Amino acid sequence: MIIMLFLSTQGMKSETDRIITKQEEETCAPLVTDDLSLGVYKGPLQYRVWKEMLSILSPGLSHLTLDPNTAHPDLILSEDLTSVRHGDIRQQLPNNPERFDKYPCVLGSEGFTTGRHYWEVGVGNKTEWDVGVTTKSSNRKALIALNPVNGYWALSLRNENEYEAWDSTFKRLTLTMKAHRIGVYLDYEGGQVSLYNADNMSHIYTYTDSFTEGLYPYFYISHDDEPLKLFHLKL
């Protein structure tokens, strides 16, 4: 996905300069630089600026939806396929190959085989969740090893405040503030999946790899009542 922004007036240019200056002052680091460190400053920096320009910029970002054909039978999807919660009764659904049958997981309906993409997921106060991407051919049945070798690049929360990533080794991550919304940045050709605390756009973790097949947004939903939500970021 490539989003072109056409700033056609001097006023819009001045507003962009003002916001960039403000962001640089807040982070004590330049947002525009030729020396971008992976993950921390090579990623969706433009969204930090765009979020402050909601009233003057267009168009918006791509709208992700959930794929009911992949949803575990315990999950209840909203009618517009933008939120999911754990139900009380298992539904009678066909056990098609793409459906998760052991863990309460679901995928996004759109896969990516090229380009750069960014989306945000509302996790609220849920005590357990996974957010990331997985390959089209990844295992959906029985036990799932959540690591890149098995086609999963994800961030996990366990026990309310334990953030984890399974890369070549297990990573226990520390956040300065609890994340209620997670940003996922995928650079397919660049081989990068970065996870952000979208509440303040702070970097959490970056996977680097080589992708050879379609990648789909991946979500694991815990048993509590709070739904997990996909956000359509309108600019």
Secondary structure as UniProt FT lines:
FT   HELIX           10..27
FT   TURN            39..41
FT   HELIX           45..50
FT   HELIX           51..53
FT   TURN            54..56
FT   TURN            68..70
FT   TURN            73..74
FT   STRAND          75..77
FT   TURN            79..80
FT   STRAND          83..86
FT   TURN            97..98
FT   STRAND          105..108
FT   STRAND          116..122
FT   TURN            124..125
FT   STRAND          129..135
FT   TURN            136..137
FT   HELIX           148..150
FT   STRAND          152..158
FT   TURN            159..161
FT   STRAND          162..166
FT   STRAND          170..173
FT   STRAND          181..187
FT   TURN            188..191
FT   STRAND          192..197
FT   TURN            198..201
FT   STRAND          202..208
FT   STRAND          215..221
FT   STRAND          228..231
//
